[in-house]
Amino acid sequence: MCENGGMGVFTNTRRIVKAGFLNFWRNAMVSLSAVFIMTVALFVIGGTMIFSVFLQSSLSEIKNKVDINVYIHPDVAEASILSMKRTLEGIPEVARVEYTSRDQAIIDFKERNANDYLMTQALDEFADNPLGAILNVKAKDPSQYEAIAKYIAGEQNVANTGGNIISSVNYGRNKIVIDKLTVITKGVERVSAALLALLVGVAVIITLNTIRLAIYVSRDEISIMRLVGASNMFVRGPFIVEGIMYGIVAAFIATGLLYPVTLWLKGATESFYGGIDLVIYYIQNLNQILSVLVVSGAVLGAVSSFLAVRRYLRV
């Protein structure tokens, strides 16, 4: 009994899948229209994915350029500086602290001002290195720099009674950039999520209406199936399979179309601040991009077909 039931389910499933394939090829023009619409929808979704990666890469590069520099008095012993470095590294908001010694600080300064003759002459007047060591503090998130700066300011106030090793902190000069970057980062995240949700919603509506046309073409066939007692699942099944096929075929086409677009944008994105090579990213992540679009297309096609049958044919 169980075997017969299992065989029955298998047979029905096979018939549904076969009917879906037949409908796909039989209604060639309708299928072509549906695949075209879904290709556009999936291409936009894939393009949004790649653009988001490019945008995040650029924002990450900008984040890496933003920091807090803690300038140390020239006469402070290295042991005290390294002790302060370990203290700053222990702050939860801090990602890392880079130490630049006095000797390295003067070398870097001379390289940055190599073309400034007056600056070079002024440095030559000093018998000893006038610069102190520098602690470069990187936060885990730009919004956390203010808390770190307050901690450093607190340390300065406490140390004033017993000798402060900090000469100055450049947070005040960077605060405007940091605040703007924080706003931009949060804004980009919100806009990307909203845009993706909007595109998916539009894709569902357009695909649903396109598949509705395919179902309309087969309305007589559906009426006959209902008259002979076909179950709801047997009526819906072929259209769901057909919708999945639309999505899978469209996913392969959309993935292929993304390559020439990344090739075209390659120069522009590389020249942008912190931009990545989109062609290399596309090639390295081809399987992932294709998988996401295939799954998205299959789900989009299946859901659209299900809703079209249920809503418009009263199955």
N, C-alpha and C positions, 0 to 999 in steps of 0.2 A: 504493500500500500504506500509506504514511505518512498520506495524506489519509483513507483509510478508517479507519485506526486512530484518528486524531484525531477523526473524526466519531463513531466508536464511543464514545470517552471522553465526548464532549460529549453524545451521546444518553443514555448511562447516567447521567451527572450530572444531566441534565434530568429523567430518570425518577425518580431518587432524591429530588430536590428536590420534584418534583410529588407523589410519594408521601408525603413528609413533611408538605406542606401539607394534603393530603387527610386524613391521620391526625389532624392538629391540629384540623380542623373536624369531622371525623366523630366523634371521641371528645370531644365538647364538654365533658361533665362532668369527665372526667379532666383535660382540658386546663385547665379553669377551676381545678381543685384545684392542679395543678402551678404555674400562673401565680400563684395566691394565695400558695403557699408561697414561691416565688421572690421575689415582691413583698416579703414580710416580710423575707426574708434580705437583699435588695438595699436595702430601706429602712433596715435596721439598719446595713449597711455605709455607705450614704450619710450617715446620721445620725452615725456615728462619724467620717467624714471632716470634716463640718461642725463637730462638737464639738471635734475635734483642732485645727482652725483657730482656733476661739474660745479654746481653752486656750493655744495657742501665742501668740496675740495678747495674752492676759492676762499670760502669763509674760514676754513681751518688754517689756511696759509696766512690769512690776515690775523687770525687769533694768535698765531705763533709769533707774529711781529709785535704784538702788544704785550707789554710787561711792566714791571715796576723795577727800577734800578735803585738800589740802596748804595749810596756812595760813602765809603769809610774814610775816616781821617787818616792822613798819610803815616802818622807815627804809631798807629795801632798794631800790636803784635799779631802775627798770623794765627796763633793759637786762639786768640779772642774772636777773630773773624770766623774761623772754622766752627767755633762753638756757637756763634750766632747763626751760621748757616744750618747747623743741625737743628737748632731751635725752630727756625723758619720751616724747615722740611717736615717738622712735626705738626704743623698746622694742617687740619683736615682739608682746607680749601686749596692748599698749595700742591701743584703738580710736580714741580721740580725747582731747584735753586742752583744756578750756575755761578761758580766762583771765578772771578778774573783778578789775578794778582796785580800788584802795582807795576811790575815790570811789563806784564802783558798789556796793562791799561795804557801805558805810555807808548808802546809799540802800535797798538790799535789807533790811538789818538793821532800819532804822526802819519799813519797810513791814510786816515780820513782827511787830514789837512795837508797832504803832500804838496798840493798846488797853492797853498796859502803861505806866501813867503814871509809875511809879517808874523804869522803864528809860529813858523819854524824858527825865526830869529828870536822871538820872545822866549821860546823853550830853551834855546841855546844859552840864554842869560842865566838860567838856573844852574847852580852847582849840583843840586840833587834833584831827583824825580819829585815834582810837585804834586803828582797825582796819587790818590789812594786806591785801595782795592775796591772792587765793585761786586755786589751780590745781585744777580739778575733773577728776579722772582717771576715764575710763570704760574698762573692760576689754572685750575681745572676748567673754569668757565669765566668768561669776561665779567659776568655779574658779581663775581666773588672778589674782584680786586679791591673794592671799597672796604670790605671787612678786613682784608689783609693789610691795607694801608692804615686802617684804624689800629690794628694790632701793633704795627711797627711804630706808629705815633705814640701809642701807650708805652711801648718799650723805651722810646726816647725820653718821655716825661719821667719815667721811673729812674732812668739812668742819669738824668741831669744832676742828681744829688751826689752820685758816685762816679761821675765821669762818663760822658756819652761818647760812644765810638762812632756814631753815625754823623756824617757831615751833612748830607741832604738826601731827600727822597724825591724822585721825579714824578710821583703819582699825580700831583696837581696838574702838571703839563699834559699828562696822558689821559686825564679823566674825561675830557670831552670826547676823545676818540673811543675810549672804552665804553662810555655810555651809549654813543651812537652805534657801536658794533653790537652791543647787547640788544638794543631795540631792533636793529636790522636782522640779527639772528633769529630772534623770536618771531618777527614779522614774516620772515622767509618760511619758517617752519609752519606757521599758521596758513599762509597763502598756498604753500605746496599741498598741504593736507586738504584744504578747501577746494583747490583746483582739481586735484585728483578725484575727490568725491563728486564734484560737478561733472567732470568728464565721464566718469563711470555712469552717473545718472542719465546723462544725455545719450550715451552709447546704448544703455538699456532701452530707453524710449524709442530711439531710431531703429534699433535692431528688432524690437518688439513689433513695430509697425511694418517693417519689411517682412518679417516672418508671418505676420498676419495676412499679408498678400499671398504668401505661399499656401497658407491654410485655406484661404478663400478659393484658390484655384482647385483645391481638392474637396470642396464642400459637398459635392454630389457623392463622392466616394465615402466620406464620413457619414452621410445620411444613410447610405446602404449598410455600412458597418453597424450603425446603431439599430437599424431595422432587424438585422439578423442576430442581434443580441450580444454584440461585442462589448466587452467591459470598458470602463473608462480608461483604464491603464493601457489597454490594447489600442484604443483610439489615440490617446496622447503619445504613447511610446514612440511610434515612427517619427512624429514631429520633433520630439525631444532629441532623438538620435540625429535627425536631420539638422537641428540647431547646433548640436555638438560638432557635427561635421563642418558646418559653416565656420564655427569658431576655430577649429583646428587648422583648416585650410587657410583662413585669414591670418592666423598667428604666424604661420610659416612665411606668408607673403609679407606681412608687416615687419617681421624680423629681418627679412632680406632687404627691404626698402630702407631700413635704418642704417645699413652700411654706407651707401652713397651719401646719405645726409651727414653722417659723422665724418666722412672723408671731406665733404664740402666745408664743414665747420672746423676742421682740424686746425687750420692756420689761425682763425679768429680766436678759438678757445685757448690755444697755446700762448698767444700773445697777451691774453687777458691776465690780470694779476693772479698768480697762483694757479692758473688754469692747467688742466691735465690734457693729455693726448687722447681724444675721444675714440680714435680709431683703435689704438692699443687697448683701451678699456673695453670697447665693443668686442674685439677678438678674444680677449682674455675671459670675458664674462658672457660669451655667446650662448653657452648651454644654460646659464642661469636666466638670461633675458628670454630665450626661447621657451624655457620651462614656465616662466611666469606668464608669458603671453598665451601659451597653449592652455594652461589651466584657466586663465582669465577668459579666454575665448570660449572654451568648453562650458564653463559655468554660465557665462553670459548668454550663450546660445541655448543652453538647456533651460535656464530660468525664463528667458524671453519666450521660448516656445511653449513652456508650461503655462505662463500667464496669458499668452495669446489664445491658446485653446480654451482655457478656463473662462476667460473674460468675454471673448467674442463669439465663441461657438456654443456656449452654455453646455459643455459636456458634463 
